[in-house]
């Protein structure tokens, strides 16, 4: 009888790591990372990766194993996690996936479309619309070409809108049509999903306290090390909330207090977007209103 696979999602600072460790103790589990920033080796503090003490001797996988110079993708994560789940089950242990990247969980349980790379001219045309007319015009074009995929984009997300327009112009089908051909890694019946949703005012207070603690416990030094790598600001690792603001401070643009206040604000905004996405996209998952200290 195969052990059940557990998926635990939630906004940043919602207590997912501790929740997963408690569950792992009860079901002889091993924890797999499902957070797009916690894969990067040089982002231990600023990605809020669980510390050695917080892991409590429970095996943790796929944390900090990717160099920040790499463009790690959902497809790469899915390929790695598929093999890892099989390996954990073969040891008669329980896989527990935990993280705040909803797209990872959607790909795992619903499938990820194998979309061919659009022709170069298509991306150039989409980028031209964004550069010349702005993200509003890009969204209008995306709605014209692929209203189904565009409807799933909350707010003005230029990267996802660029993808929708580029695929529609540069491949034989729209992105929503490509997605019809997907199969999940985890079929129904072998997994269960829980979404941790603490009260927002409690979560926002936790976010503020946590970031202040990050700065005290190595976050600023981590930002200094990342700056020294001289990486492109467009790389996923360089877009970590808090990293950008601390780098601005290190470059002399703002004070440390200003950087901390901006990082706290951006993290709260990010958490709000996560709430909206998780509630809208994971309606069939069990929603847990966790209590926080």
C-alpha positions as CSV (number, residue, x, y, z in Angstrom):
1,X,0.0,0.0,0.0
2,X,1.7,3.2,-1.2
3,X,2.0,6.0,1.4
4,X,0.0,9.1,0.8
5,X,1.8,12.1,-0.5
6,X,1.2,15.4,1.4
7,X,1.3,18.9,-0.2
8,X,1.4,21.9,2.1
9,X,1.1,25.4,0.6
10,X,0.7,28.8,2.1
11,X,1.8,32.4,2.0
12,X,5.2,33.5,3.2
13,X,5.7,33.4,7.0
14,X,2.6,31.3,7.5
15,X,4.4,28.6,9.5
16,X,4.6,26.0,6.7
17,X,8.1,24.7,7.7
18,X,7.1,24.0,11.3
19,X,3.8,22.5,10.2
20,X,5.6,20.2,7.8
21,X,8.1,19.1,10.4
22,X,5.3,18.2,12.9
23,X,3.6,16.2,10.2
24,X,6.8,14.4,9.2
25,X,7.3,13.3,12.8
26,X,3.8,11.7,12.8
27,X,4.0,9.9,9.5
28,X,7.7,9.1,9.1
29,X,8.1,11.7,6.4
30,X,10.8,13.5,4.4
31,X,10.3,17.1,3.3
32,X,10.7,18.4,-0.2
33,X,11.1,22.0,-1.1
34,X,8.3,23.6,-3.2
35,X,9.5,27.2,-2.9
36,X,11.1,28.8,-6.0
37,X,13.6,30.9,-4.0
38,X,14.7,28.4,-1.4
39,X,16.3,26.3,-4.1
40,X,19.2,28.8,-4.3
41,X,22.3,28.1,-2.3
42,X,23.3,31.6,-1.5
43,X,19.8,32.7,-0.3
44,X,19.5,30.8,3.0
45,X,18.5,33.8,5.2
46,X,16.6,36.0,2.7
47,X,14.6,33.1,1.2
48,X,13.6,32.1,4.8
49,X,14.9,28.6,4.3
50,X,14.5,26.5,7.5
51,X,17.6,26.4,9.6
52,X,19.3,23.2,10.7
53,X,17.7,23.6,14.1
54,X,14.2,24.1,12.6
55,X,14.7,20.9,10.5
56,X,14.8,18.9,13.7
57,X,16.7,16.0,12.1
58,X,14.0,15.5,9.5
59,X,15.4,14.9,6.0
60,X,15.0,17.9,3.8
61,X,15.5,17.8,0.1
62,X,16.0,20.3,-2.8
63,X,16.9,23.2,-0.6
64,X,19.9,25.4,-1.6
65,X,21.0,23.1,-4.4
66,X,20.9,25.5,-7.3
67,X,23.5,28.2,-8.2
68,X,21.9,31.7,-8.3
69,X,23.3,32.2,-11.8
70,X,20.9,29.5,-13.1
71,X,17.4,30.2,-14.4
72,X,15.7,27.4,-12.5
73,X,12.2,26.7,-13.9
74,X,9.0,25.0,-12.9
75,X,9.8,22.3,-15.5
76,X,13.2,21.6,-14.0
77,X,11.7,21.4,-10.5
78,X,9.0,19.1,-11.7
79,X,11.5,16.7,-13.2
80,X,13.6,16.6,-10.0
81,X,10.7,16.2,-7.7
82,X,9.2,13.4,-9.7
83,X,12.3,11.3,-9.3
84,X,12.7,12.2,-5.6
85,X,9.1,11.3,-4.7
86,X,9.7,7.8,-6.2
87,X,12.9,7.5,-4.3
88,X,11.3,8.4,-1.0
89,X,8.4,6.1,-1.5
90,X,10.8,3.3,-2.3
91,X,12.3,3.7,1.1
92,X,8.8,3.4,2.6
93,X,8.9,7.0,3.8
94,X,6.2,9.7,3.3
95,X,6.9,12.6,0.9
96,X,5.8,16.0,2.2
97,X,6.1,18.8,-0.2
98,X,6.0,22.3,1.3
99,X,6.3,25.8,-0.1
100,X,4.7,29.0,-1.2
101,X,5.1,28.6,-5.0
102,X,1.6,27.8,-6.1
103,X,2.7,27.2,-9.7
104,X,4.9,24.3,-8.5
105,X,1.9,22.6,-6.9
106,X,-0.4,23.3,-9.9
107,X,2.2,21.7,-12.2
108,X,2.6,18.7,-9.9
109,X,-1.1,18.0,-9.4
110,X,-2.6,19.2,-12.7
111,X,0.3,18.9,-15.2
112,X,2.8,21.2,-17.0
113,X,2.4,22.0,-20.6
114,X,5.3,21.0,-22.8
115,X,5.3,24.3,-24.8
116,X,7.9,24.7,-27.6
117,X,10.1,27.8,-27.6
118,X,8.4,30.6,-29.6
119,X,10.1,31.9,-32.7
120,X,12.3,34.9,-31.9
121,X,10.2,37.5,-33.8
122,X,7.2,36.6,-31.6
123,X,9.0,37.5,-28.3
124,X,10.4,40.7,-29.9
125,X,7.0,41.8,-31.0
126,X,5.5,41.1,-27.5
127,X,8.5,42.9,-25.9
128,X,8.0,45.9,-28.3
129,X,4.3,46.2,-27.2
130,X,5.4,46.3,-23.5
131,X,8.3,48.8,-24.1
132,X,6.4,51.2,-26.3
133,X,2.8,51.0,-24.9
134,X,3.1,49.5,-21.4
135,X,1.8,46.5,-19.6
136,X,-1.8,47.6,-20.1
137,X,-1.5,47.4,-23.8
138,X,0.3,44.0,-23.5
139,X,-2.6,42.7,-21.4
140,X,-5.1,43.8,-24.1
141,X,-3.1,42.0,-26.8
142,X,-2.9,38.9,-24.5
143,X,-6.7,38.9,-24.0
144,X,-7.2,39.2,-27.8
145,X,-4.9,36.3,-28.6
146,X,-5.6,34.0,-25.6
147,X,-8.4,35.1,-23.3
148,X,-8.5,31.8,-21.4
149,X,-4.8,32.0,-20.3
150,X,-5.0,35.8,-19.7
151,X,-7.9,35.4,-17.3
152,X,-5.7,33.4,-15.0
153,X,-3.1,36.3,-14.7
154,X,-3.9,38.3,-11.6
155,X,-3.0,42.0,-12.0
156,X,-0.3,43.3,-14.3
157,X,2.3,40.5,-14.5
158,X,4.5,41.4,-17.5
159,X,6.5,38.2,-17.6
160,X,3.4,36.0,-17.7
161,X,1.7,38.3,-20.3
162,X,4.8,38.3,-22.4
163,X,4.7,34.5,-22.4
164,X,1.1,34.4,-23.4
165,X,1.6,36.7,-26.3
166,X,4.9,35.2,-27.5
167,X,3.4,31.6,-27.5
168,X,0.3,32.7,-29.4
169,X,2.4,34.5,-32.0
170,X,5.3,32.2,-32.2
171,X,3.9,28.6,-32.0
172,X,1.1,26.7,-33.7
173,X,-1.2,27.0,-30.7
174,X,-2.1,29.3,-27.8
175,X,-0.8,28.7,-24.3
176,X,-4.2,27.6,-23.1
177,X,-4.4,25.1,-26.0
178,X,-1.0,23.7,-25.1
179,X,-2.1,23.3,-21.5
180,X,-5.0,21.0,-22.6
181,X,-2.4,18.3,-23.4
182,X,-1.0,18.1,-19.8
183,X,-1.0,15.2,-17.4
184,X,-0.2,15.5,-13.7
185,X,2.8,13.9,-12.0
186,X,0.5,13.1,-9.0
187,X,-2.9,11.7,-10.1
188,X,-5.9,12.2,-7.9
189,X,-6.2,9.8,-5.0
190,X,-2.5,9.5,-4.1
191,X,-2.1,13.0,-2.5
192,X,-3.8,15.4,-0.3
193,X,-3.3,19.2,-0.1
194,X,-3.5,21.7,2.7
195,X,-3.3,25.5,2.4
196,X,-2.3,27.3,5.6
197,X,-4.1,30.7,5.8
198,X,-3.4,32.6,9.1
199,X,-5.3,35.8,9.8
200,X,-3.8,38.5,7.7
201,X,-3.1,41.0,10.5
202,X,-1.2,38.2,12.4
203,X,0.7,37.3,9.2
204,X,1.7,40.9,8.5
205,X,3.1,41.3,12.0
206,X,5.0,38.0,11.6
207,X,6.5,39.3,8.3
208,X,7.7,42.5,9.8
209,X,9.3,40.7,12.8
210,X,10.9,38.1,10.6
211,X,12.5,40.5,8.2
212,X,14.0,42.5,11.1
213,X,15.4,39.3,12.4
214,X,16.8,38.4,9.0
215,X,18.8,41.6,8.9
216,X,20.2,40.9,12.3
217,X,21.1,37.3,11.5
218,X,23.0,37.6,8.3
219,X,20.6,38.9,5.7
220,X,22.7,42.1,5.0
221,X,25.9,40.0,4.6
222,X,24.0,37.6,2.3
223,X,22.9,40.6,0.1
224,X,26.5,41.8,0.0
225,X,27.7,38.4,-1.2
226,X,25.0,38.3,-3.8
227,X,26.0,41.8,-5.0
228,X,29.6,40.7,-5.3
229,X,28.5,38.0,-7.8
230,X,27.6,40.7,-10.3
231,X,24.6,38.7,-11.6
232,X,22.0,40.0,-14.0
233,X,19.1,41.7,-12.0
234,X,16.8,39.7,-14.3
235,X,17.7,36.4,-12.9
236,X,15.1,34.8,-10.6
237,X,17.4,34.7,-7.6
238,X,18.1,38.4,-7.8
239,X,14.3,39.2,-7.5
240,X,14.1,37.9,-4.0
241,X,12.1,40.3,-1.9
242,X,14.4,41.9,0.6
243,X,17.5,41.3,-1.6
244,X,16.7,44.1,-4.0
245,X,16.1,46.6,-1.2
246,X,19.2,45.7,0.8
247,X,21.3,46.0,-2.4
248,X,19.9,49.5,-2.9
249,X,21.2,50.3,0.6
250,X,24.6,48.7,-0.1
251,X,24.8,50.8,-3.3
252,X,24.2,54.0,-1.2
253,X,20.8,54.7,-2.6
254,X,18.8,54.4,0.6
255,X,19.4,54.0,4.3
256,X,19.2,50.6,6.0
257,X,16.0,51.7,7.8
258,X,14.5,52.6,4.5
259,X,15.6,49.3,3.0
260,X,14.0,47.4,5.8
261,X,10.8,49.3,5.7
262,X,10.5,48.8,1.9
263,X,11.3,45.1,2.2
264,X,8.6,44.6,4.8
265,X,6.1,46.4,2.7
266,X,6.9,44.4,-0.5
267,X,6.8,41.2,1.5
268,X,3.3,42.1,2.8
269,X,2.2,42.9,-0.7
270,X,3.6,39.6,-1.9
271,X,1.7,37.7,0.8
272,X,-1.5,39.4,-0.2
273,X,-1.0,38.3,-3.8
274,X,-0.3,34.7,-2.5
275,X,-3.6,34.8,-0.5
276,X,-5.5,35.8,-3.6
277,X,-3.9,33.1,-5.7
278,X,-4.1,30.3,-3.2
279,X,-7.8,30.9,-2.5
280,X,-8.6,31.2,-6.1
281,X,-6.5,28.4,-7.6
282,X,-6.6,25.8,-4.7
283,X,-10.3,25.8,-3.9
284,X,-10.4,22.0,-3.6
285,X,-7.5,21.9,-1.1
286,X,-8.2,21.9,2.7
287,X,-7.9,25.4,4.0
288,X,-6.4,25.6,7.5
289,X,-6.6,28.8,9.5
290,X,-3.4,28.3,11.5
291,X,-2.7,30.1,14.7
292,X,0.5,32.1,15.0
293,X,2.4,33.4,18.0
